[in-house]
């Protein structure tokens, strides 16, 4: 499965989600590739901070030919996660065309919900050429027990794309793990954060069955 994690708005936790989903796939066995398609190179920074054996392979590929190169680069891998660029560009279009599923992380904020419109349009354009392309929203950095946290699913319903039942709550452990180049399950396998990431991974796998 090839999962593209994209949203044109910065600060939605795209890289945090990408690295943890990739790491979660690795727990199932098999080989996992994380492609850093963001010119800022945050996933590469995460990999460089790691002091222990890598869970996944990480490569930088911030160019608009991902969809042409993915077959060769991804050969031998069971799952590929693309940490997409933060703006709507030819690079974003290429990442979408390379993906089987596009996951759009949105924070529970009106600005994030409005900004999602651009990436939704790109997905619609891509489906003209790739009818099998799937896409969904995932609520990320949700603030627990707030009205906006509860209402975000309703707000996203104005788009034609589904929203995952699984949601990621804002937790300090995500930042602590990132600083060490770790996944949250390596900090605490039994944590709520680990369970949330695995729930997102499971919904992704359901989508492609």
N, C-alpha and C positions, 0 to 999 in steps of 0.2 A: 504494500500500500504506500502511496505517495501522498503525504499531507502537506499542504501549503498553509502556513499561518500568516495571514495578511490583514492589515488595516492601515489605511493611509494616515490615520491620526497617531502621533507619537504618544508614548507614555501609557499605553494600554496593557503593558506587560507581555508583549508579543514574544520577546526572547525568553522570558521566564517560562512561559507556556511551552514554547518550542523545545527547550532543553529538557524540561521535565516530562513532556510527552515522549520524546525520543528515549529518555532514560527508562520510562515506564514500559515502552515496547521492548527494551533490552531485557527486562525481567521475564518476558515470555520465552526467552531463548531466541536464537537466530541472530543475524547481523543487522545492525541499525546504522544508518548514515544520517548525519545532521548537516544540511547544507546551509551555510550562512550567506544569504543573498542580500544582506543589508550592508551597504558600504561602510557603515559605522563599525561592523565587525564584532558585535556584542557576543555572539555565540562563540566566536574564536577566542575572545577574551575569557569567556567562561572556561573553555577547554584549557587555555594557557594557565589559568589559576589553579588547575587541578594538580594535586600532589600524589595522587594514587593512580592505579591502573585505569585507563579509560573505559567507560561503559559503552560508548558509541564512537564511531569515527566522525570527525568534524572536518569539513573542507569549506573554504571560502569560494564563492562563485557569484560575485556581484555584477553579473553581466546579463544582457538581454538575450542570451542564447541557451538558457537553462533547459528549455523545452526541447532543444535540439541535442543537447549534450547529456540529458538525464539517463538515457538508455545505456550509454557507455559508462558514465560515472557511477551509475547505480547498479551496475552488473554485480551479481553475487550478494546483494543486500535483500533482506526480507521486508524491511520497512525503511522509508526515507521521510524525513521531516525537513521542510524548507522554511527557514526563518526569513520571511519576506522583507522587502524594503518598506520604509515608512511613508512613501509617497506613491501616488498613482503615476507610474511611468511605464516605459517599455519593459523595464526590468520586472515590474509587478505583473504586467501582462504575461511575460514569459514564465514567471513562477506559477501563475494560475494555469497556464496551458500545460505545464509539466505535471500538475497535480491530479490525483484521482478525487481528492476531497479538499476543499478550501475551508479552513476554520477561521472565523472572523472574531477575534476577541474584542469585547466591548466592556468598558467600565460602566457602572450604573450612573451615567451622567447624561443629561440631555445633549450636551455637545458631542459625546461619543456616538449617541444614537443618530444624530443628524449627520455626522461625518461618515457614518457607515454607508451612506447613499452612494458614494463614489465607487467603493469596492464592489458593491452590489451591481452597479452598472457594468463594471468590468467583467464580472462573472456572467452576466447576461450576454455580453458580447462574445465571451469565450465559448459559451454553449452553442453558438451558431456553428462553430467548427468542431466542438467536442461535446456532443449531446449527453454523454455519460457523466459529465462533470457534476459532482455533488458539492453542496456547500451548506454551512450552518453557522449560526452565531453561538458563541459561548460567553457567558457573563464571567468576567475576570475582575479581580480586585474588588469584589463585592464587600461593602461594609455591612456586617451582620446587624440585624434588628433595626434597619432604617427603612423609611417609607420608599425612598428611591430604589433601594435594594430589592424591595418586594415588587415594585411596579415596573421594573425594567423589561421583564418578559412581555408584559402587556404593550409597552411602547414599541418593542421590536416587532410585534405582530403586524404592524403596518407594512412591513416588508414581506415578500413572498417566501423568503427563506425560513426554515425552521430554526428554533432556538433549543439548544441542548437542555435537558433536565438538569444535568450536572452543572454545578457552578463552582467557581473558585473564589473563596473568601480571602480578603486581604489579611495576610499573616506574616509576622516577622521572620518566620522560619524560611520563607522563600528568599529573602535578602541574605540571611545568614548562609544558606546553602550556596547561593550564587557567588558570594565572596570567596568561597573555598573551591569553586568549580565542582560542586556536588549537586546531586539531585535531592529533593526533599526526603525521598524514601531512605537515603543514606544517612540523613540526620536522625530520623525517627520513622521506622518502618510502620509503626502502629498509629501514626499521627493522623489528624483530620485532614491535613494538607495532602498527605500521601493518598488517602482514600478519595479525595476530590479529584486528584490527577488521574487515578486509576478509573474513576467513573467516567471522566472525559474520554480516556483511551477506549474504554469499553463501548461508549456510544459511537466513537469513530469506527470501531470494528463492526458494529451492528449496521452502520450505514453502507458498508461495502460488501455485505453478505449477499 
